[in-house]
Amino acid sequence: MHFDLRHLRAISAIDKCGGLSRAADMLNLTQSALSHQIKGLEDQAGVDLFVRRTKPLKLSAAGQRLLKLANRVLPEVEATEEEFRSLLSGKSGRLHIAIECHACFEWLFPVLEAFRKAWPDVDVDIRPGLAFDALPALAREEVDLVVSSDPEEHPDLEFSPLFDYEPVFVASSQHALAQKPWIEAQDFRDEVLITYPVDRARLDVFSQLLMPAKVEPRAVRQVELTAVILLLVASNRGVAVLPDWVVREVRYNSDYVTRPLTEQGLTRRLYAATRREDTTKPFMAHLLKLARSEPVKLQRS
């Protein structure tokens, strides 16, 4: 025999309403159409589903068994239908983020906190995009957004600009370079450069300054946490280059000095890479809006 959802909904409605007439109204059917459905199902099953001539109409043992199935299946079906409606309306979805910019955690968490309050039904997760190729993973739908400062040409991906930032030199106020108005590539030759544990090609100080000038620091020390980098710098154990939003709290701290890289300074742009078909989803558009505004708020604070 063949069950479908209309049969389960019919059994459930009749049990709730105690009769065909009110059940038919609940299902937006005529009483004749509902009776035809039940008769066809009983013919398939070869058993009666109701005890006839009872008021209210009662289910037989076979009908009770089918009702148990309906009570188990229909809530799951309705929940799935609601999920699909939410997906279509943009109220829910998946937002798994990969970050190629290590320091981006500093501003992303306030963004996600505001996003969570606005979109509680969106599943948010973060994967540091440092141990795998984030953009190919985005194209394969393993992640949904990649934060990167290195846009690439890709037919299926869109790079939405978020904001510009300045990589800033940071040193102890007791450091010899603290007296310089700006820092050049050659100033790093005798320095211990403290960086995040990231490939050099992904670090602005190397890709934008040192590698083009063919300058190698005396040593490179890799540190995971921004707070530890700043602690080592304040102790005059080395120097660092960090995005301007990271050093906003130390600009007025007498233990540190911050200086531009080169006389003109360096400017970089951060992007959010998404699949083209996802960029206009309501929750994705809202996240991009929050991400563009948050660094400005931080810099003003």
VEXVOKE-927162 format. One record per residue (C-alpha): residue number from 1; x, y, z. Coordinates in steps of 0.25 Angstrom, whole numbers, plus 2048, in hexadecimal, padded with zeros to 3 digits. Layout:
# VEXVOKE-927162
<rec pos="NUM" X="X" Y="Y" Z="Z"/>
...
***
This chain:
# VEXVOKE-927162
<rec pos="1" X="800" Y="800" Z="800"/>
<rec pos="2" X="804" Y="80F" Z="7FE"/>
<rec pos="3" X="803" Y="819" Z="809"/>
<rec pos="4" X="805" Y="828" Z="806"/>
<rec pos="5" X="805" Y="834" Z="80E"/>
<rec pos="6" X="7F6" Y="837" Z="80B"/>
<rec pos="7" X="7F2" Y="82A" Z="811"/>
<rec pos="8" X="7FA" Y="82D" Z="81E"/>
<rec pos="9" X="7F4" Y="83B" Z="81E"/>
<rec pos="10" X="7E6" Y="836" Z="81C"/>
<rec pos="11" X="7E7" Y="82B" Z="827"/>
<rec pos="12" X="7ED" Y="836" Z="831"/>
<rec pos="13" X="7E2" Y="840" Z="82D"/>
<rec pos="14" X="7D7" Y="836" Z="82F"/>
<rec pos="15" X="7DC" Y="832" Z="83D"/>
<rec pos="16" X="7DD" Y="840" Z="841"/>
<rec pos="17" X="7CF" Y="844" Z="83C"/>
<rec pos="18" X="7C8" Y="838" Z="83F"/>
<rec pos="19" X="7C1" Y="838" Z="832"/>
<rec pos="20" X="7C2" Y="839" Z="823"/>
<rec pos="21" X="7BB" Y="846" Z="821"/>
<rec pos="22" X="7C4" Y="84F" Z="82B"/>
<rec pos="23" X="7D0" Y="847" Z="826"/>
<rec pos="24" X="7CD" Y="84A" Z="818"/>
<rec pos="25" X="7CC" Y="859" Z="81B"/>
<rec pos="26" X="7D9" Y="859" Z="822"/>
<rec pos="27" X="7E0" Y="853" Z="816"/>
<rec pos="28" X="7D8" Y="85C" Z="80C"/>
<rec pos="29" X="7D2" Y="850" Z="806"/>
<rec pos="30" X="7C3" Y="84C" Z="803"/>
<rec pos="31" X="7BE" Y="841" Z="80C"/>
<rec pos="32" X="7BC" Y="839" Z="800"/>
<rec pos="33" X="7CB" Y="83A" Z="7FB"/>
<rec pos="34" X="7CF" Y="837" Z="809"/>
<rec pos="35" X="7C6" Y="82A" Z="80A"/>
<rec pos="36" X="7CC" Y="826" Z="7FC"/>
<rec pos="37" X="7DA" Y="827" Z="802"/>
<rec pos="38" X="7D7" Y="81F" Z="80E"/>
<rec pos="39" X="7CF" Y="814" Z="805"/>
<rec pos="40" X="7DB" Y="813" Z="7FC"/>
<rec pos="41" X="7E5" Y="811" Z="807"/>
<rec pos="42" X="7DC" Y="807" Z="80E"/>
<rec pos="43" X="7DB" Y="7FF" Z="801"/>
<rec pos="44" X="7EA" Y="7FF" Z="7FF"/>
<rec pos="45" X="7EC" Y="7FB" Z="80E"/>
<rec pos="46" X="7E1" Y="7F1" Z="80D"/>
<rec pos="47" X="7DD" Y="7F5" Z="81C"/>
<rec pos="48" X="7D3" Y="7FF" Z="821"/>
<rec pos="49" X="7DA" Y="80B" Z="827"/>
<rec pos="50" X="7CD" Y="810" Z="82F"/>
<rec pos="51" X="7C3" Y="80A" Z="838"/>
<rec pos="52" X="7B6" Y="80E" Z="830"/>
<rec pos="53" X="7AA" Y="814" Z="836"/>
<rec pos="54" X="7B0" Y="819" Z="842"/>
<rec pos="55" X="7B0" Y="828" Z="847"/>
<rec pos="56" X="7BA" Y="82D" Z="847"/>
<rec pos="57" X="7C0" Y="825" Z="83C"/>
<rec pos="58" X="7CA" Y="81B" Z="842"/>
<rec pos="59" X="7D7" Y="815" Z="83C"/>
<rec pos="60" X="7D8" Y="806" Z="83B"/>
<rec pos="61" X="7E4" Y="7FF" Z="840"/>
<rec pos="62" X="7EA" Y="800" Z="832"/>
<rec pos="63" X="7E6" Y="80F" Z="832"/>
<rec pos="64" X="7ED" Y="811" Z="83F"/>
<rec pos="65" X="7FA" Y="80B" Z="839"/>
<rec pos="66" X="7F9" Y="814" Z="82E"/>
<rec pos="67" X="7F7" Y="820" Z="837"/>
<rec pos="68" X="804" Y="81D" Z="83F"/>
<rec pos="69" X="80B" Y="81E" Z="831"/>
<rec pos="70" X="804" Y="82B" Z="82E"/>
<rec pos="71" X="808" Y="831" Z="83C"/>
<rec pos="72" X="816" Y="82D" Z="83A"/>
<rec pos="73" X="818" Y="831" Z="82B"/>
<rec pos="74" X="810" Y="83E" Z="82A"/>
<rec pos="75" X="817" Y="846" Z="834"/>
<rec pos="76" X="824" Y="843" Z="82D"/>
<rec pos="77" X="81E" Y="846" Z="820"/>
<rec pos="78" X="818" Y="853" Z="825"/>
<rec pos="79" X="826" Y="857" Z="82C"/>
<rec pos="80" X="82D" Y="855" Z="81F"/>
<rec pos="81" X="823" Y="85D" Z="817"/>
<rec pos="82" X="825" Y="868" Z="821"/>
<rec pos="83" X="834" Y="867" Z="81F"/>
<rec pos="84" X="832" Y="868" Z="810"/>
<rec pos="85" X="829" Y="874" Z="811"/>
<rec pos="86" X="833" Y="87B" Z="81A"/>
<rec pos="87" X="83E" Y="878" Z="810"/>
<rec pos="88" X="836" Y="87D" Z="804"/>
<rec pos="89" X="833" Y="88A" Z="80C"/>
<rec pos="90" X="841" Y="88B" Z="810"/>
<rec pos="91" X="83E" Y="88A" Z="81F"/>
<rec pos="92" X="847" Y="87E" Z="821"/>
<rec pos="93" X="853" Y="877" Z="81B"/>
<rec pos="94" X="862" Y="874" Z="81D"/>
<rec pos="95" X="86D" Y="87E" Z="81E"/>
<rec pos="96" X="87A" Y="877" Z="820"/>
<rec pos="97" X="886" Y="881" Z="81F"/>
<rec pos="98" X="894" Y="87E" Z="81C"/>
<rec pos="99" X="89F" Y="889" Z="81F"/>
<rec pos="100" X="8AC" Y="88B" Z="818"/>
<rec pos="101" X="8AF" Y="898" Z="820"/>
<rec pos="102" X="8B4" Y="893" Z="82D"/>
<rec pos="103" X="8B1" Y="8A1" Z="834"/>
<rec pos="104" X="8A3" Y="8A1" Z="82F"/>
<rec pos="105" X="89E" Y="89A" Z="83B"/>
<rec pos="106" X="8A0" Y="8A7" Z="842"/>
<rec pos="107" X="895" Y="8AE" Z="83B"/>
<rec pos="108" X="88D" Y="8A2" Z="836"/>
<rec pos="109" X="887" Y="89E" Z="844"/>
<rec pos="110" X="880" Y="8AB" Z="847"/>
<rec pos="111" X="87A" Y="8AA" Z="839"/>
<rec pos="112" X="875" Y="89B" Z="83B"/>
<rec pos="113" X="86F" Y="89F" Z="849"/>
<rec pos="114" X="867" Y="8AA" Z="842"/>
<rec pos="115" X="863" Y="8A0" Z="837"/>
<rec pos="116" X="85F" Y="895" Z="840"/>
<rec pos="117" X="855" Y="89E" Z="847"/>
<rec pos="118" X="84F" Y="8A2" Z="839"/>
<rec pos="119" X="84F" Y="894" Z="833"/>
<rec pos="120" X="84E" Y="889" Z="83E"/>
<rec pos="121" X="84A" Y="87E" Z="835"/>
<rec pos="122" X="856" Y="87F" Z="82C"/>
<rec pos="123" X="861" Y="874" Z="830"/>
<rec pos="124" X="86E" Y="87C" Z="831"/>
<rec pos="125" X="87C" Y="875" Z="832"/>
<rec pos="126" X="88A" Y="87A" Z="830"/>
<rec pos="127" X="895" Y="873" Z="82A"/>
<rec pos="128" X="8A3" Y="879" Z="82A"/>
<rec pos="129" X="8A7" Y="879" Z="81B"/>
<rec pos="130" X="8B6" Y="877" Z="81E"/>
<rec pos="131" X="8B7" Y="868" Z="81E"/>
<rec pos="132" X="8AF" Y="866" Z="811"/>
<rec pos="133" X="8AC" Y="86D" Z="803"/>
<rec pos="134" X="8A0" Y="875" Z="807"/>
<rec pos="135" X="89C" Y="87A" Z="7FA"/>
<rec pos="136" X="89B" Y="86C" Z="7F3"/>
<rec pos="137" X="894" Y="868" Z="800"/>
<rec pos="138" X="88A" Y="873" Z="7FD"/>
<rec pos="139" X="888" Y="86F" Z="7EF"/>
<rec pos="140" X="885" Y="861" Z="7F4"/>
<rec pos="141" X="87B" Y="866" Z="7FD"/>
<rec pos="142" X="883" Y="861" Z="809"/>
<rec pos="143" X="882" Y="86F" Z="80F"/>
<rec pos="144" X="879" Y="87B" Z="80C"/>
<rec pos="145" X="882" Y="887" Z="80D"/>
<rec pos="146" X="891" Y="88A" Z="80D"/>
<rec pos="147" X="897" Y="897" Z="813"/>
<rec pos="148" X="8A3" Y="89A" Z="80B"/>
<rec pos="149" X="8AC" Y="8A5" Z="806"/>
<rec pos="150" X="8B0" Y="89E" Z="7FA"/>
<rec pos="151" X="8A5" Y="89E" Z="7EF"/>
<rec pos="152" X="8A6" Y="894" Z="7E4"/>
<rec pos="153" X="89E" Y="893" Z="7D6"/>
<rec pos="154" X="894" Y="888" Z="7D8"/>
<rec pos="155" X="888" Y="886" Z="7CF"/>
<rec pos="156" X="87F" Y="881" Z="7DB"/>
<rec pos="157" X="885" Y="88A" Z="7E6"/>
<rec pos="158" X="882" Y="898" Z="7E9"/>
<rec pos="159" X="88B" Y="8A1" Z="7F2"/>
<rec pos="160" X="884" Y="8AC" Z="7F9"/>
<rec pos="161" X="88D" Y="8B7" Z="7FF"/>
<rec pos="162" X="88B" Y="8B9" Z="80D"/>
<rec pos="163" X="895" Y="8C4" Z="812"/>
<rec pos="164" X="8A3" Y="8CA" Z="810"/>
<rec pos="165" X="8AD" Y="8C8" Z="81B"/>
<rec pos="166" X="8BC" Y="8CC" Z="81D"/>
<rec pos="167" X="8C6" Y="8C3" Z="822"/>
<rec pos="168" X="8CE" Y="8CA" Z="82D"/>
<rec pos="169" X="8DB" Y="8C8" Z="833"/>
<rec pos="170" X="8DB" Y="8C6" Z="842"/>
<rec pos="171" X="8E7" Y="8C7" Z="84B"/>
<rec pos="172" X="8EB" Y="8CA" Z="85A"/>
<rec pos="173" X="8EC" Y="8D8" Z="85D"/>
<rec pos="174" X="8FA" Y="8D5" Z="861"/>
<rec pos="175" X="8FE" Y="8CF" Z="854"/>
<rec pos="176" X="908" Y="8D6" Z="84B"/>
<rec pos="177" X="8FE" Y="8D7" Z="83F"/>
<rec pos="178" X="8F4" Y="8DF" Z="848"/>
<rec pos="179" X="8FB" Y="8EC" Z="844"/>
<rec pos="180" X="8F8" Y="8EA" Z="835"/>
<rec pos="181" X="8EB" Y="8F0" Z="82F"/>
<rec pos="182" X="8E9" Y="8E4" Z="826"/>
<rec pos="183" X="8EF" Y="8D7" Z="824"/>
<rec pos="184" X="8F6" Y="8D1" Z="817"/>
<rec pos="185" X="8F9" Y="8C3" Z="813"/>
<rec pos="186" X="908" Y="8C4" Z="816"/>
<rec pos="187" X="904" Y="8C8" Z="825"/>
<rec pos="188" X="900" Y="8B9" Z="827"/>
<rec pos="189" X="90E" Y="8B3" Z="823"/>
<rec pos="190" X="913" Y="8B3" Z="832"/>
<rec pos="191" X="906" Y="8B1" Z="838"/>
<rec pos="192" X="8FE" Y="8A5" Z="83E"/>
<rec pos="193" X="8F1" Y="8A5" Z="837"/>
<rec pos="194" X="8E5" Y="89F" Z="83F"/>
<rec pos="195" X="8DA" Y="89A" Z="836"/>
<rec pos="196" X="8CE" Y="891" Z="836"/>
<rec pos="197" X="8D1" Y="882" Z="832"/>
<rec pos="198" X="8CD" Y="885" Z="824"/>
<rec pos="199" X="8D4" Y="882" Z="817"/>
<rec pos="200" X="8DC" Y="88F" Z="813"/>
<rec pos="201" X="8D4" Y="891" Z="806"/>
<rec pos="202" X="8C8" Y="894" Z="80F"/>
<rec pos="203" X="8CF" Y="89E" Z="818"/>
<rec pos="204" X="8CE" Y="8AC" Z="813"/>
<rec pos="205" X="8DC" Y="8B0" Z="819"/>
<rec pos="206" X="8E2" Y="8A5" Z="810"/>
<rec pos="207" X="8D9" Y="8A6" Z="803"/>
<rec pos="208" X="8D8" Y="8B5" Z="803"/>
<rec pos="209" X="8E6" Y="8BA" Z="808"/>
<rec pos="210" X="8F1" Y="8B0" Z="80B"/>
<rec pos="211" X="8F0" Y="8A6" Z="800"/>
<rec pos="212" X="8EF" Y="8B1" Z="7F5"/>
<rec pos="213" X="8FB" Y="8B8" Z="7FB"/>
<rec pos="214" X="902" Y="8AA" Z="7FD"/>
<rec pos="215" X="905" Y="8AD" Z="80C"/>
<rec pos="216" X="905" Y="8A2" Z="816"/>
<rec pos="217" X="904" Y="8A5" Z="825"/>
<rec pos="218" X="90E" Y="8A0" Z="82F"/>
<rec pos="219" X="904" Y="896" Z="834"/>
<rec pos="220" X="8F6" Y="893" Z="833"/>
<rec pos="221" X="8EE" Y="88F" Z="840"/>
<rec pos="222" X="8E0" Y="889" Z="83E"/>
<rec pos="223" X="8D5" Y="88B" Z="849"/>
<rec pos="224" X="8C7" Y="887" Z="848"/>
<rec pos="225" X="8C0" Y="892" Z="851"/>
<rec pos="226" X="8C0" Y="8A1" Z="84E"/>
<rec pos="227" X="8C0" Y="8A3" Z="85D"/>
<rec pos="228" X="8CD" Y="89C" Z="85E"/>
<rec pos="229" X="8D3" Y="8A3" Z="852"/>
<rec pos="230" X="8D1" Y="8B0" Z="859"/>
<rec pos="231" X="8D6" Y="8AB" Z="866"/>
<rec pos="232" X="8E3" Y="8A7" Z="85F"/>
<rec pos="233" X="8E4" Y="8B4" Z="858"/>
<rec pos="234" X="8E2" Y="8BC" Z="865"/>
<rec pos="235" X="8ED" Y="8B4" Z="86B"/>
<rec pos="236" X="8F6" Y="8B8" Z="85F"/>
<rec pos="237" X="8F8" Y="8A9" Z="85B"/>
<rec pos="238" X="8F5" Y="8AD" Z="84C"/>
<rec pos="239" X="8EC" Y="8B6" Z="843"/>
<rec pos="240" X="8DF" Y="8B2" Z="83C"/>
<rec pos="241" X="8D6" Y="8B7" Z="830"/>
<rec pos="242" X="8C7" Y="8B6" Z="833"/>
<rec pos="243" X="8BB" Y="8BC" Z="82D"/>
<rec pos="244" X="8B7" Y="8CA" Z="832"/>
<rec pos="245" X="8AA" Y="8C4" Z="839"/>
<rec pos="246" X="8B2" Y="8BB" Z="841"/>
<rec pos="247" X="8BB" Y="8C6" Z="847"/>
<rec pos="248" X="8B0" Y="8D0" Z="84A"/>
<rec pos="249" X="8B1" Y="8CD" Z="859"/>
<rec pos="250" X="8C0" Y="8CF" Z="859"/>
<rec pos="251" X="8C1" Y="8DC" Z="851"/>
<rec pos="252" X="8C0" Y="8E4" Z="85E"/>
<rec pos="253" X="8C8" Y="8DA" Z="867"/>
<rec pos="254" X="8D6" Y="8E0" Z="86B"/>
<rec pos="255" X="8DC" Y="8D2" Z="86A"/>
<rec pos="256" X="8DA" Y="8D2" Z="85B"/>
<rec pos="257" X="8DD" Y="8DA" Z="84E"/>
<rec pos="258" X="8D5" Y="8D8" Z="841"/>
<rec pos="259" X="8DB" Y="8DC" Z="834"/>
<rec pos="260" X="8D6" Y="8DC" Z="825"/>
<rec pos="261" X="8DE" Y="8D2" Z="81C"/>
<rec pos="262" X="8E5" Y="8DB" Z="812"/>
<rec pos="263" X="8E3" Y="8EA" Z="811"/>
<rec pos="264" X="8D6" Y="8E9" Z="809"/>
<rec pos="265" X="8D1" Y="8DD" Z="812"/>
<rec pos="266" X="8CB" Y="8D0" Z="80D"/>
<rec pos="267" X="8BC" Y="8CE" Z="80A"/>
<rec pos="268" X="8B6" Y="8C1" Z="809"/>
<rec pos="269" X="8A7" Y="8BC" Z="806"/>
<rec pos="270" X="8A0" Y="8B1" Z="80D"/>
<rec pos="271" X="896" Y="8A9" Z="805"/>
<rec pos="272" X="88B" Y="89F" Z="808"/>
<rec pos="273" X="88A" Y="894" Z="7FD"/>
<rec pos="274" X="87D" Y="88D" Z="7FB"/>
<rec pos="275" X="877" Y="884" Z="7F0"/>
<rec pos="276" X="870" Y="88E" Z="7E7"/>
<rec pos="277" X="862" Y="887" Z="7E9"/>
<rec pos="278" X="863" Y="88A" Z="7F8"/>
<rec pos="279" X="868" Y="898" Z="7F8"/>
<rec pos="280" X="85A" Y="89E" Z="7F8"/>
<rec pos="281" X="854" Y="894" Z="803"/>
<rec pos="282" X="84E" Y="89D" Z="80D"/>
<rec pos="283" X="856" Y="898" Z="819"/>
<rec pos="284" X="863" Y="899" Z="810"/>
<rec pos="285" X="860" Y="8A7" Z="80C"/>
<rec pos="286" X="85E" Y="8AB" Z="81A"/>
<rec pos="287" X="86B" Y="8A5" Z="81F"/>
<rec pos="288" X="872" Y="8AC" Z="814"/>
<rec pos="289" X="86C" Y="8B9" Z="819"/>
<rec pos="290" X="870" Y="8B7" Z="827"/>
<rec pos="291" X="87E" Y="8B3" Z="823"/>
<rec pos="292" X="880" Y="8C0" Z="81B"/>
<rec pos="293" X="87B" Y="8C8" Z="827"/>
<rec pos="294" X="882" Y="8C2" Z="833"/>
<rec pos="295" X="890" Y="8C6" Z="830"/>
<rec pos="296" X="88C" Y="8D4" Z="82F"/>
<rec pos="297" X="885" Y="8D4" Z="83C"/>
<rec pos="298" X="891" Y="8CD" Z="842"/>
<rec pos="299" X="89B" Y="8D8" Z="83D"/>
<rec pos="300" X="892" Y="8E3" Z="843"/>
<rec pos="301" X="891" Y="8DD" Z="850"/>
***
